[in-house]
């Protein structure tokens, strides 16, 4: 068996392991979906009337605000699932199972590949659930099939980037508790961006950060694809951020995983 086939076979086994974990503990999937759904309902039904009026003047309202924040909530969902990935990786590292895998004749890359692919599948399932809730309460995108495919592709790229980053954060953590806290800022980046309010309404310093942080161009591109809003150069920036974070996080995770456990 060639090295490539051996690595692919072992990776498939590790992906199956992650899928079985997800099926055996559906409560974790529901818990990860719960936070973005709560934020969605809270902002739409508690703040939506006032915030929507701020968006569209006399014509704005709760429905307009729902259309505005739905892309931000989708990206928050991706970040929330990535937090679960960091916990899963840290659990494997501190629980001894990775040390056991290292003594076995399996491809080293397969362990991290299993976590990444399993997390991507879980992310897409939870995104479908959160989007379904948004549609149920009135989210009405005017995107065609092509725009929906592009939006799913962009969310998948963002999920890949944040998943590799969370794998690295899980590997660098010395405990599961630390791993649960390190990715937390990712969940709140949509708030310090264009996820819930236009960046033009923010103070100068905060507005600068909001406009140049990586989540804002991703949210703006999703909003443009789903609702027809102006995209400008956000799509190029969004793809560049996703590619850059993925490459940097992959190299960081690979270095952490290959370090001497006794070091």
Phi and psi restraints in degrees (value plus and minus 20) as a CYANA .aco file:
   2 UNK   PHI     -89.0   -49.0
   2 UNK   PSI     143.4   183.4
   3 UNK   PHI     -81.3   -41.3
   3 UNK   PSI     -60.2   -20.2
   4 UNK   PHI     -85.4   -45.4
   4 UNK   PSI     -64.6   -24.6
   5 UNK   PHI     -85.0   -45.0
   5 UNK   PSI     -60.2   -20.2
   6 UNK   PHI     -81.1   -41.1
   6 UNK   PSI     -64.8   -24.8
   7 UNK   PHI     -84.7   -44.7
   7 UNK   PSI     -60.6   -20.6
   8 UNK   PHI     -85.2   -45.2
   8 UNK   PSI     -61.4   -21.4
   9 UNK   PHI     -84.3   -44.3
   9 UNK   PSI     -64.8   -24.8
  10 UNK   PHI     -86.3   -46.3
  10 UNK   PSI     -57.7   -17.7
  11 UNK   PHI     -83.9   -43.9
  11 UNK   PSI     -61.2   -21.2
  12 UNK   PHI     -81.8   -41.8
  12 UNK   PSI     -58.1   -18.1
  13 UNK   PHI     -83.2   -43.2
  13 UNK   PSI     -62.4   -22.4
  14 UNK   PHI     -89.6   -49.6
  14 UNK   PSI     -55.3   -15.3
  15 UNK   PHI     -84.0   -44.0
  15 UNK   PSI     -62.0   -22.0
  16 UNK   PHI     -80.1   -40.1
  16 UNK   PSI     -57.2   -17.2
  17 UNK   PHI     -81.3   -41.3
  17 UNK   PSI     -64.5   -24.5
  18 UNK   PHI     -86.3   -46.3
  18 UNK   PSI     -57.0   -17.0
  19 UNK   PHI     -84.9   -44.9
  19 UNK   PSI     -59.6   -19.6
  20 UNK   PHI     -85.9   -45.9
  20 UNK   PSI     -58.2   -18.2
  21 UNK   PHI     -80.0   -40.0
  21 UNK   PSI     -62.7   -22.7
  22 UNK   PHI     -85.4   -45.4
  22 UNK   PSI     -59.9   -19.9
  23 UNK   PHI     -91.7   -51.7
  23 UNK   PSI     -55.0   -15.0
  24 UNK   PHI     -96.6   -56.6
  24 UNK   PSI     -43.9    -3.9
  25 UNK   PHI    -145.1  -105.1
  25 UNK   PSI      45.6    85.6
  26 UNK   PHI     -83.0   -43.0
  26 UNK   PSI     -40.9    -0.9
  27 UNK   PHI     -82.5   -42.5
  27 UNK   PSI     -52.2   -12.2
  28 UNK   PHI     -85.4   -45.4
  28 UNK   PSI     -62.7   -22.7
  29 UNK   PHI     -82.1   -42.1
  29 UNK   PSI     -63.6   -23.6
  30 UNK   PHI     -86.5   -46.5
  30 UNK   PSI     -55.9   -15.9
  31 UNK   PHI     -85.7   -45.7
  31 UNK   PSI     -62.2   -22.2
  32 UNK   PHI     -87.1   -47.1
  32 UNK   PSI     -51.5   -11.5
  33 UNK   PHI     -98.1   -58.1
  33 UNK   PSI     -42.8    -2.8
  34 UNK   PHI     -83.8   -43.8
  34 UNK   PSI     -64.3   -24.3
  35 UNK   PHI     -82.4   -42.4
  35 UNK   PSI     -71.2   -31.2
  36 UNK   PHI     -82.4   -42.4
  36 UNK   PSI     -52.7   -12.7
  37 UNK   PHI     -87.6   -47.6
  37 UNK   PSI     -61.5   -21.5
  38 UNK   PHI     -82.0   -42.0
  38 UNK   PSI     -65.6   -25.6
  39 UNK   PHI     -81.2   -41.2
  39 UNK   PSI     -60.4   -20.4
  40 UNK   PHI     -80.6   -40.6
  40 UNK   PSI     -69.6   -29.6
  41 UNK   PHI     -86.8   -46.8
  41 UNK   PSI     -59.7   -19.7
  42 UNK   PHI     -82.3   -42.3
  42 UNK   PSI     -69.5   -29.5
  43 UNK   PHI     -90.7   -50.7
  43 UNK   PSI     -54.7   -14.7
  44 UNK   PHI     -93.5   -53.5
  44 UNK   PSI     -67.6   -27.6
  45 UNK   PHI    -110.2   -70.2
  45 UNK   PSI     -42.7    -2.7
  46 UNK   PHI    -115.0   -75.0
  46 UNK   PSI     -67.6   -27.6
  47 UNK   PHI    -123.3   -83.3
  47 UNK   PSI     -32.0     8.0
  48 UNK   PHI     -77.3   -37.3
  48 UNK   PSI     -60.4   -20.4
  49 UNK   PHI     -81.9   -41.9
  49 UNK   PSI     -68.8   -28.8
  50 UNK   PHI     -90.4   -50.4
  50 UNK   PSI     -65.8   -25.8
  51 UNK   PHI     -85.8   -45.8
  51 UNK   PSI     -57.2   -17.2
  52 UNK   PHI     -86.1   -46.1
  52 UNK   PSI     -56.3   -16.3
  53 UNK   PHI     -83.8   -43.8
  53 UNK   PSI     -55.5   -15.5
  54 UNK   PHI     -87.9   -47.9
  54 UNK   PSI     -46.5    -6.5
  55 UNK   PHI     -99.1   -59.1
  55 UNK   PSI     -62.4   -22.4
  56 UNK   PHI    -143.2  -103.2
  56 UNK   PSI      -2.7    37.3
  57 UNK   PHI      43.4    83.4
  57 UNK   PSI    -158.7  -118.7
  58 UNK   PHI     -84.8   -44.8
  58 UNK   PSI     -47.7    -7.7
  59 UNK   PHI    -106.3   -66.3
  59 UNK   PSI     -30.8     9.2
  60 UNK   PHI    -100.3   -60.3
  60 UNK   PSI     138.6   178.6
  61 UNK   PHI    -191.1  -151.1
  61 UNK   PSI    -186.5  -146.5
  62 UNK   PHI     -80.8   -40.8
  62 UNK   PSI     -59.3   -19.3
  63 UNK   PHI     -84.7   -44.7
  63 UNK   PSI     -60.6   -20.6
  64 UNK   PHI     -86.4   -46.4
  64 UNK   PSI     -56.9   -16.9
  65 UNK   PHI     -88.6   -48.6
  65 UNK   PSI     -57.7   -17.7
  66 UNK   PHI     -80.3   -40.3
  66 UNK   PSI     -64.7   -24.7
  67 UNK   PHI     -81.8   -41.8
  67 UNK   PSI     -52.8   -12.8
  68 UNK   PHI     -93.3   -53.3
  68 UNK   PSI     -63.6   -23.6
  69 UNK   PHI    -108.6   -68.6
  69 UNK   PSI     -34.5     5.5
  70 UNK   PHI     -74.7   -34.7
  70 UNK   PSI     -64.9   -24.9
  71 UNK   PHI     -82.0   -42.0
  71 UNK   PSI     -58.2   -18.2
  72 UNK   PHI     -84.0   -44.0
  72 UNK   PSI     -59.3   -19.3
  73 UNK   PHI     -86.9   -46.9
  73 UNK   PSI     -55.9   -15.9
  74 UNK   PHI     -81.3   -41.3
  74 UNK   PSI     -63.6   -23.6
  75 UNK   PHI     -90.3   -50.3
  75 UNK   PSI     -54.0   -14.0
  76 UNK   PHI     -81.3   -41.3
  76 UNK   PSI     -56.5   -16.5
  77 UNK   PHI     -81.8   -41.8
  77 UNK   PSI     -63.6   -23.6
  78 UNK   PHI     -79.9   -39.9
  78 UNK   PSI     -63.4   -23.4
  79 UNK   PHI     -86.6   -46.6
  79 UNK   PSI     -56.9   -16.9
  80 UNK   PHI     -85.4   -45.4
  80 UNK   PSI     -61.2   -21.2
  81 UNK   PHI     -88.1   -48.1
  81 UNK   PSI     -55.5   -15.5
  82 UNK   PHI     -81.5   -41.5
  82 UNK   PSI     -53.5   -13.5
  83 UNK   PHI     -81.9   -41.9
  83 UNK   PSI     -60.6   -20.6
  84 UNK   PHI     -84.2   -44.2
  84 UNK   PSI     -53.0   -13.0
  85 UNK   PHI     -84.6   -44.6
  85 UNK   PSI     -63.4   -23.4
  86 UNK   PHI     -79.5   -39.5
  86 UNK   PSI     -60.8   -20.8
  87 UNK   PHI     -84.2   -44.2
  87 UNK   PSI     -62.6   -22.6
  88 UNK   PHI     -83.6   -43.6
  88 UNK   PSI     -62.8   -22.8
  89 UNK   PHI     -85.7   -45.7
  89 UNK   PSI     -64.4   -24.4
  90 UNK   PHI     -83.3   -43.3
  90 UNK   PSI     -56.9   -16.9
  91 UNK   PHI     -82.3   -42.3
  91 UNK   PSI     -63.5   -23.5
  92 UNK   PHI     -83.7   -43.7
  92 UNK   PSI     -61.0   -21.0
  93 UNK   PHI     -90.1   -50.1
  93 UNK   PSI     -63.1   -23.1
  94 UNK   PHI    -104.4   -64.4
  94 UNK   PSI     -40.1    -0.1
  95 UNK   PHI    -104.5   -64.5
  95 UNK   PSI     -29.2    10.8
  96 UNK   PHI      76.5   116.5
  96 UNK   PSI     -28.3    11.7
  97 UNK   PHI     -88.4   -48.4
  97 UNK   PSI     -53.9   -13.9
  98 UNK   PHI     -88.1   -48.1
  98 UNK   PSI     -58.7   -18.7
  99 UNK   PHI     -80.6   -40.6
  99 UNK   PSI     -57.6   -17.6
 100 UNK   PHI     -86.8   -46.8
 100 UNK   PSI     -63.7   -23.7
 101 UNK   PHI     -79.9   -39.9
 101 UNK   PSI     -54.9   -14.9
 102 UNK   PHI     -88.1   -48.1
 102 UNK   PSI     -39.8     0.2
 103 UNK   PHI    -108.4   -68.4
 103 UNK   PSI     -25.7    14.3
 104 UNK   PHI    -121.2   -81.2
 104 UNK   PSI     138.1   178.1
 105 UNK   PHI    -103.7   -63.7
 105 UNK   PSI      45.6    85.6
 106 UNK   PHI    -144.3  -104.3
 106 UNK   PSI     134.7   174.7
 107 UNK   PHI     -83.9   -43.9
 107 UNK   PSI     109.1   149.1
 108 UNK   PHI     -81.8   -41.8
 108 UNK   PSI     -54.4   -14.4
 109 UNK   PHI     -87.2   -47.2
 109 UNK   PSI     -40.5    -0.5
 110 UNK   PHI     -87.1   -47.1
 110 UNK   PSI     -50.3   -10.3
 111 UNK   PHI     -85.1   -45.1
 111 UNK   PSI     -70.3   -30.3
 112 UNK   PHI     -89.2   -49.2
 112 UNK   PSI     -57.0   -17.0
 113 UNK   PHI     -80.1   -40.1
 113 UNK   PSI     -60.7   -20.7
 114 UNK   PHI     -79.8   -39.8
 114 UNK   PSI     -64.3   -24.3
 115 UNK   PHI     -83.1   -43.1
 115 UNK   PSI     -64.0   -24.0
 116 UNK   PHI     -87.8   -47.8
 116 UNK   PSI     -70.0   -30.0
 117 UNK   PHI     -85.6   -45.6
 117 UNK   PSI     -61.9   -21.9
 118 UNK   PHI     -80.6   -40.6
 118 UNK   PSI     -61.4   -21.4
 119 UNK   PHI     -86.7   -46.7
 119 UNK   PSI     -57.2   -17.2
 120 UNK   PHI     -83.5   -43.5
 120 UNK   PSI     -62.3   -22.3
 121 UNK   PHI     -82.1   -42.1
 121 UNK   PSI     -64.8   -24.8
 122 UNK   PHI     -83.1   -43.1
 122 UNK   PSI     -59.2   -19.2
 123 UNK   PHI     -82.0   -42.0
 123 UNK   PSI     -65.2   -25.2
 124 UNK   PHI     -84.9   -44.9
 124 UNK   PSI     -57.6   -17.6
 125 UNK   PHI     -84.6   -44.6
 125 UNK   PSI     -64.6   -24.6
 126 UNK   PHI     -89.6   -49.6
 126 UNK   PSI     -56.3   -16.3
 127 UNK   PHI     -80.7   -40.7
 127 UNK   PSI     -59.7   -19.7
 128 UNK   PHI     -83.0   -43.0
 128 UNK   PSI     -59.6   -19.6
 129 UNK   PHI     -86.1   -46.1
 129 UNK   PSI     -67.0   -27.0
 130 UNK   PHI     -85.7   -45.7
 130 UNK   PSI     -62.0   -22.0
 131 UNK   PHI     -83.5   -43.5
 131 UNK   PSI     -57.4   -17.4
 132 UNK   PHI     -81.6   -41.6
 132 UNK   PSI     -61.2   -21.2
 133 UNK   PHI     -84.0   -44.0
 133 UNK   PSI     -62.3   -22.3
 134 UNK   PHI     -80.5   -40.5
 134 UNK   PSI     -63.4   -23.4
 135 UNK   PHI     -85.0   -45.0
 135 UNK   PSI     -56.8   -16.8
 136 UNK   PHI     -84.6   -44.6
 136 UNK   PSI     -54.9   -14.9
 137 UNK   PHI    -114.3   -74.3
 137 UNK   PSI     -15.8    24.2
 138 UNK   PHI     105.8   145.8
 138 UNK   PSI     -18.5    21.5
 139 UNK   PHI     -84.0   -44.0
 139 UNK   PSI     103.2   143.2
 140 UNK   PHI    -147.0  -107.0
 140 UNK   PSI      56.2    96.2
 141 UNK   PHI     -88.5   -48.5
 141 UNK   PSI     128.9   168.9
 142 UNK   PHI    -126.1   -86.1
 142 UNK   PSI       2.5    42.5
 143 UNK   PHI     -93.2   -53.2
 143 UNK   PSI     125.6   165.6
 144 UNK   PHI    -108.2   -68.2
 144 UNK   PSI    -194.8  -154.8
 145 UNK   PHI     -80.4   -40.4
 145 UNK   PSI     -61.6   -21.6
 146 UNK   PHI     -82.8   -42.8
 146 UNK   PSI     -62.8   -22.8
 147 UNK   PHI     -86.2   -46.2
 147 UNK   PSI     -58.3   -18.3
 148 UNK   PHI     -84.4   -44.4
 148 UNK   PSI     -62.3   -22.3
 149 UNK   PHI     -82.7   -42.7
 149 UNK   PSI     -61.7   -21.7
 150 UNK   PHI     -84.7   -44.7
 150 UNK   PSI     -59.7   -19.7
 151 UNK   PHI     -84.7   -44.7
 151 UNK   PSI     -63.8   -23.8
 152 UNK   PHI     -83.6   -43.6
 152 UNK   PSI     -59.7   -19.7
 153 UNK   PHI     -82.5   -42.5
 153 UNK   PSI     -63.1   -23.1
 154 UNK   PHI     -85.7   -45.7
 154 UNK   PSI     -62.1   -22.1
 155 UNK   PHI     -83.2   -43.2
 155 UNK   PSI     -55.8   -15.8
 156 UNK   PHI     -86.1   -46.1
 156 UNK   PSI     -61.0   -21.0
 157 UNK   PHI     -84.6   -44.6
 157 UNK   PSI     -62.0   -22.0
 158 UNK   PHI     -83.4   -43.4
 158 UNK   PSI     -60.0   -20.0
 159 UNK   PHI     -84.2   -44.2
 159 UNK   PSI     -60.1   -20.1
 160 UNK   PHI     -81.7   -41.7
 160 UNK   PSI     -64.0   -24.0
 161 UNK   PHI     -83.7   -43.7
 161 UNK   PSI     -69.2   -29.2
 162 UNK   PHI     -90.9   -50.9
 162 UNK   PSI     -48.8    -8.8
 163 UNK   PHI     -87.6   -47.6
 163 UNK   PSI     -66.3   -26.3
 164 UNK   PHI     -83.0   -43.0
 164 UNK   PSI     -58.1   -18.1
 165 UNK   PHI     -83.0   -43.0
 165 UNK   PSI     -60.7   -20.7
 166 UNK   PHI     -90.6   -50.6
 166 UNK   PSI     -53.9   -13.9
 167 UNK   PHI     -80.1   -40.1
 167 UNK   PSI     -64.9   -24.9
 168 UNK   PHI     -83.5   -43.5
 168 UNK   PSI     -61.3   -21.3
 169 UNK   PHI     -85.5   -45.5
 169 UNK   PSI     -55.9   -15.9
 170 UNK   PHI     -86.9   -46.9
 170 UNK   PSI     -57.0   -17.0
 171 UNK   PHI     -91.9   -51.9
 171 UNK   PSI     -53.4   -13.4
 172 UNK   PHI    -102.9   -62.9
 172 UNK   PSI     -32.5     7.5
 173 UNK   PHI     -97.4   -57.4
 173 UNK   PSI     123.2   163.2
 174 UNK   PHI    -112.0   -72.0
 174 UNK   PSI     -27.0    13.0
 175 UNK   PHI    -173.7  -133.7
 175 UNK   PSI     143.2   183.2
 176 UNK   PHI     -84.8   -44.8
 176 UNK   PSI     -56.1   -16.1
 177 UNK   PHI     -82.1   -42.1
 177 UNK   PSI     -62.1   -22.1
 178 UNK   PHI     -83.8   -43.8
 178 UNK   PSI     -61.5   -21.5
 179 UNK   PHI     -84.1   -44.1
 179 UNK   PSI     -48.9    -8.9
 180 UNK   PHI     -96.0   -56.0
 180 UNK   PSI     -41.9    -1.9
 181 UNK   PHI    -114.8   -74.8
 181 UNK   PSI     -54.5   -14.5
 182 UNK   PHI     -78.1   -38.1
 182 UNK   PSI     -62.8   -22.8
 183 UNK   PHI     -99.9   -59.9
 183 UNK   PSI     -21.8    18.2
 184 UNK   PHI     -75.2   -35.2
 184 UNK   PSI     -60.8   -20.8
 185 UNK   PHI     -77.1   -37.1
 185 UNK   PSI     -47.6    -7.6
 186 UNK   PHI     -81.9   -41.9
 186 UNK   PSI     -55.9   -15.9
 187 UNK   PHI     -85.9   -45.9
 187 UNK   PSI     -48.7    -8.7
 188 UNK   PHI    -117.0   -77.0
 188 UNK   PSI     -24.9    15.1
 189 UNK   PHI     -81.0   -41.0
 189 UNK   PSI     -54.1   -14.1
 190 UNK   PHI     -79.9   -39.9
 190 UNK   PSI     -48.0    -8.0
 191 UNK   PHI     -90.9   -50.9
 191 UNK   PSI     -56.5   -16.5
 192 UNK   PHI    -114.9   -74.9
 192 UNK   PSI      27.2    67.2
 193 UNK   PHI    -178.7  -138.7
 193 UNK   PSI    -172.0  -132.0
 194 UNK   PHI    -116.9   -76.9
 194 UNK   PSI      -0.9    39.1
 195 UNK   PHI     -88.8   -48.8
 195 UNK   PSI     -57.6   -17.6
 196 UNK   PHI    -142.1  -102.1
 196 UNK   PSI     -43.0    -3.0
 197 UNK   PHI    -162.9  -122.9
 197 UNK   PSI     133.6   173.6
 198 UNK   PHI     -83.2   -43.2
 198 UNK   PSI     121.6   161.6
 199 UNK   PHI     -85.2   -45.2
 199 UNK   PSI     -40.2    -0.2
 200 UNK   PHI     -84.6   -44.6
 200 UNK   PSI     -40.4    -0.4
 201 UNK   PHI    -106.1   -66.1
 201 UNK   PSI     -23.2    16.8
 202 UNK   PHI    -111.5   -71.5
 202 UNK   PSI     136.8   176.8
 203 UNK   PHI     -80.4   -40.4
 203 UNK   PSI     139.6   179.6
 204 UNK   PHI     -74.7   -34.7
 204 UNK   PSI     -71.4   -31.4
 205 UNK   PHI     -83.6   -43.6
 205 UNK   PSI     -65.0   -25.0
 206 UNK   PHI     -87.1   -47.1
 206 UNK   PSI     -55.8   -15.8
 207 UNK   PHI     -83.6   -43.6
 207 UNK   PSI     -60.2   -20.2
 208 UNK   PHI     -79.9   -39.9
 208 UNK   PSI     -67.7   -27.7
 209 UNK   PHI     -82.0   -42.0
 209 UNK   PSI     -64.0   -24.0
 210 UNK   PHI     -81.5   -41.5
 210 UNK   PSI     -58.0   -18.0
 211 UNK   PHI     -96.9   -56.9
 211 UNK   PSI     -45.3    -5.3
 212 UNK   PHI    -128.5   -88.5
 212 UNK   PSI     -19.6    20.4
 213 UNK   PHI     -99.5   -59.5
 213 UNK   PSI     135.5   175.5
 214 UNK   PHI     -84.3   -44.3
 214 UNK   PSI     -46.6    -6.6
 215 UNK   PHI     -93.2   -53.2
 215 UNK   PSI     -49.8    -9.8
 216 UNK   PHI     -81.4   -41.4
 216 UNK   PSI     -69.4   -29.4
 217 UNK   PHI     -84.3   -44.3
 217 UNK   PSI     -50.2   -10.2
 218 UNK   PHI     -87.5   -47.5
 218 UNK   PSI     -63.9   -23.9
 219 UNK   PHI     -84.9   -44.9
 219 UNK   PSI     -63.3   -23.3
 220 UNK   PHI     -82.9   -42.9
 220 UNK   PSI     -58.2   -18.2
 221 UNK   PHI     -87.9   -47.9
 221 UNK   PSI     -63.0   -23.0
 222 UNK   PHI     -80.7   -40.7
 222 UNK   PSI     -62.4   -22.4
 223 UNK   PHI     -83.5   -43.5
 223 UNK   PSI     -60.4   -20.4
 224 UNK   PHI     -85.8   -45.8
 224 UNK   PSI     -61.7   -21.7
 225 UNK   PHI     -86.0   -46.0
 225 UNK   PSI     -60.1   -20.1
 226 UNK   PHI    -108.1   -68.1
 226 UNK   PSI     -53.5   -13.5
 227 UNK   PHI    -139.0   -99.0
 227 UNK   PSI     -22.8    17.2
 228 UNK   PHI      63.6   103.6
 228 UNK   PSI      -8.6    31.4
 229 UNK   PHI     -89.3   -49.3
 229 UNK   PSI     143.0   183.0
 230 UNK   PHI     -84.4   -44.4
 230 UNK   PSI     115.9   155.9
 231 UNK   PHI    -124.0   -84.0
 231 UNK   PSI     -55.3   -15.3
 232 UNK   PHI      35.6    75.6
 232 UNK   PSI    -148.1  -108.1
 233 UNK   PHI    -118.1   -78.1
 233 UNK   PSI      -4.5    35.5
 234 UNK   PHI     -84.0   -44.0
 234 UNK   PSI     -54.3   -14.3
 235 UNK   PHI     -83.3   -43.3
 235 UNK   PSI     -63.7   -23.7
 236 UNK   PHI     -84.1   -44.1
 236 UNK   PSI     -65.1   -25.1
 237 UNK   PHI     -82.9   -42.9
 237 UNK   PSI     -59.9   -19.9
 238 UNK   PHI     -82.1   -42.1
 238 UNK   PSI     -66.1   -26.1
 239 UNK   PHI     -85.2   -45.2
 239 UNK   PSI     -58.4   -18.4
 240 UNK   PHI     -85.3   -45.3
 240 UNK   PSI     -63.5   -23.5
 241 UNK   PHI     -81.9   -41.9
 241 UNK   PSI     -64.8   -24.8
 242 UNK   PHI     -81.1   -41.1
 242 UNK   PSI     -65.5   -25.5
 243 UNK   PHI     -86.1   -46.1
 243 UNK   PSI     -63.4   -23.4
 244 UNK   PHI     -85.0   -45.0
 244 UNK   PSI     -64.6   -24.6
 245 UNK   PHI     -86.1   -46.1
 245 UNK   PSI     -60.8   -20.8
 246 UNK   PHI     -80.6   -40.6
 246 UNK   PSI     -68.5   -28.5
 247 UNK   PHI     -84.1   -44.1
 247 UNK   PSI     -67.7   -27.7
 248 UNK   PHI     -84.2   -44.2
 248 UNK   PSI     -63.4   -23.4
 249 UNK   PHI     -88.7   -48.7
 249 UNK   PSI     -58.2   -18.2
 250 UNK   PHI     -81.6   -41.6
 250 UNK   PSI     -66.9   -26.9
 251 UNK   PHI     -84.1   -44.1
 251 UNK   PSI     -59.0   -19.0
 252 UNK   PHI     -84.6   -44.6
 252 UNK   PSI     -66.7   -26.7
 253 UNK   PHI     -83.2   -43.2
 253 UNK   PSI     -61.8   -21.8
 254 UNK   PHI     -82.2   -42.2
 254 UNK   PSI     -62.8   -22.8
 255 UNK   PHI     -84.5   -44.5
 255 UNK   PSI     -62.9   -22.9
 256 UNK   PHI     -84.8   -44.8
 256 UNK   PSI     -60.9   -20.9
 257 UNK   PHI     -90.0   -50.0
 257 UNK   PSI     -52.7   -12.7
 258 UNK   PHI    -108.0   -68.0
 258 UNK   PSI     -21.4    18.6
 259 UNK   PHI     -88.7   -48.7
 259 UNK   PSI     139.6   179.6
 260 UNK   PHI     -89.1   -49.1
 260 UNK   PSI      98.9   138.9
 261 UNK   PHI     -78.4   -38.4
 261 UNK   PSI     -45.7    -5.7
 262 UNK   PHI    -105.0   -65.0
 262 UNK   PSI     -24.7    15.3
